[in-house]
Amino acid sequence: MTDTAVVSARIDPDLKRSAEQIFREMGLSAAQAIRLFYREVDLQRGLPFGAKTPNETTRQALREAKARYDLKSFNNADELFEDLGI
């Protein structure tokens, strides 16, 4: 690998220590684990653990929620459940 790019991130020190201990137990350096993560993101075309790039329907719903478009409000959980029919 002749061409490289640098990745820099701020991370909680305790999380870093904990994760790097797990990497060591797996025989990986932090750099190898990061490369593995990036490779999986590329192969999966999204995060390799259930969070994917949203489709257009989801993106539209997120835009509407952010704009509070046609958003219902409830005074309590019972009203919400009643509206949901549960």
C-alpha positions in Angstrom: 0.0 0.0 0.0 1.9 3.0 -1.2 -0.7 5.7 -1.2 -2.3 6.3 2.2 -4.6 8.8 3.8 -4.7 9.8 7.4 -7.8 9.4 9.5 -8.0 11.5 12.7 -10.9 11.3 15.2 -11.5 12.4 18.8 -12.7 9.5 20.9 -13.4 8.9 24.6 -10.1 7.6 26.1 -11.9 4.8 28.0 -13.6 3.6 24.8 -10.4 3.8 22.9 -8.5 1.6 25.5 -11.4 -0.9 25.7 -11.7 -1.2 21.9 -7.9 -1.5 21.4 -7.8 -4.3 24.1 -10.4 -6.2 22.1 -8.4 -5.6 18.9 -5.3 -7.0 20.5 -7.2 -10.0 21.6 -8.2 -10.5 18.0 -4.7 -10.0 16.8 -5.4 -6.7 15.2 -3.8 -3.3 15.5 -6.1 -0.2 15.7 -5.0 0.7 12.2 -5.9 -2.8 10.9 -9.3 -2.6 12.7 -10.0 0.8 11.1 -9.1 -0.5 7.7 -11.3 -3.5 8.2 -14.2 -1.3 9.2 -13.7 1.0 6.1 -13.5 -2.0 3.8 -16.7 -3.4 5.2 -18.5 -0.1 4.8 -17.3 0.0 1.2 -18.4 -3.6 0.6 -21.8 -3.3 2.4 -22.4 0.2 0.9 -23.3 1.3 4.5 -22.5 0.6 8.0 -21.8 -3.2 8.5 -24.1 -3.4 11.5 -27.7 -2.7 10.6 -27.6 1.0 10.0 -28.0 1.6 6.2 -28.3 4.6 4.0 -32.0 5.4 4.1 -34.1 4.9 1.0 -36.1 7.8 -0.5 -39.2 7.1 1.5 -37.3 7.2 4.8 -35.4 10.3 3.7 -38.7 12.0 3.0 -40.1 10.9 6.4 -37.0 12.3 8.1 -37.3 15.7 6.3 -41.0 15.9 7.3 -40.2 15.0 10.9 -37.4 17.6 11.0 -39.8 20.2 9.6 -42.5 19.0 11.9 -44.8 18.6 8.9 -48.2 17.0 9.7 -46.8 16.1 13.1 -49.3 14.9 15.7 -49.0 15.8 19.4 -50.4 13.9 22.4 -50.9 15.0 26.0 -50.1 11.6 27.3 -49.3 8.0 26.3 -52.9 6.9 26.5 -53.9 9.4 23.8 -51.0 8.2 21.6 -52.0 4.5 22.1 -55.6 5.4 21.3 -54.6 7.1 18.1 -52.5 4.1 17.2 -55.4 1.8 18.0 -53.6 -0.2 20.6 
